[in-house]
Amino acid sequence: MDKLQQIRLPIVKEFEEFKSLFDASLQSSNPLLSEVLTYIKQRNGKMMRPILTLLMAKLFGEINYSALHAALSLELLHTASLVHDDVVDESDKRRGQSSVNAIYNNKVSVLVGDYMLATSLKHSAMTGSIRIVDLVARLGQNLAEGEIIQLTNINASEFSEEVYYDVIRKKTAALFTASAGAGAVAVNSSDEMVQNARLFGEMIGIAFQIKDDIFDYYSSGEIGKPTGNDMSEGKLTLPALHVLNTLGDEKMCQLALRIKSLDATDAEISLFIDYVKKNGGIEYARQVMVDYRNKALDLLPSTADTTIKDALTAYIDYVIEREK
């Protein structure tokens, strides 16, 4: 049994129900909208966030109608945010496939993202839980705020790990935090259980983003993200921030500022990547990622069903071991 099978084992039936709901939610009588939604459905990934919602619901109770629609609402919001992000970042690829804005245009992408956001809100209401509606709305706020912090940080002259973590908590980690928390809320868990679920999701989300940041230092067509892609957009992530703050090399700090201001050439970015790799940036980031993995597992209740606990352990191990 591979890790993905182990992850889905406790929720095989419910996950199939979720996928049917997801497909049904992305339909329209408008030909262009229907075409774009079909394309989005065809390229959706492993659906790790709704899987987390369902697993957390199963950890604390039984998966119900509310949990399924919470998972759907969050996945739709996540997908809408990706469509919008590709417009903001002017990206033509998303995980190795053409982005919506590359195939159609920015206007269509923004409007389709808006349609999916509205559909997300509809399904949050269908949970019958005002707490889940509030959770989805707050997630939307966090995602937008995270993007804005990231944009403004490009102009900052310091290399702050604190800002880095603030961005990923509001962007990547916020999705996992909300997904795990929604699963607990949907089955009427106690406030303490909900808080533990949210923390578990946050730890996973931070580890997930650090893994993505490490990918930026290696070339792979499968990842759909060429080497130095973050840096070509002026973004410095954990491996670089650690090396810059640890060594304080003035020449490299100046080059890093050129990268942040989008003035660096491809050759300079390549030189900087080699510098970070040679000075332990990747090893540091990997260790931090493993530390977050261990913090997450410590949050699981000792009395949890073994199959679900094994699935959640496999889940976070998959996050840090994945190849794309």
Order of alpha helices (4+ residues) and beta strands (2+ residues): alpha-alpha-alpha-alpha-alpha-beta-beta-alpha-alpha-alpha-alpha-alpha-alpha-alpha-alpha-alpha-alpha-alpha-alpha
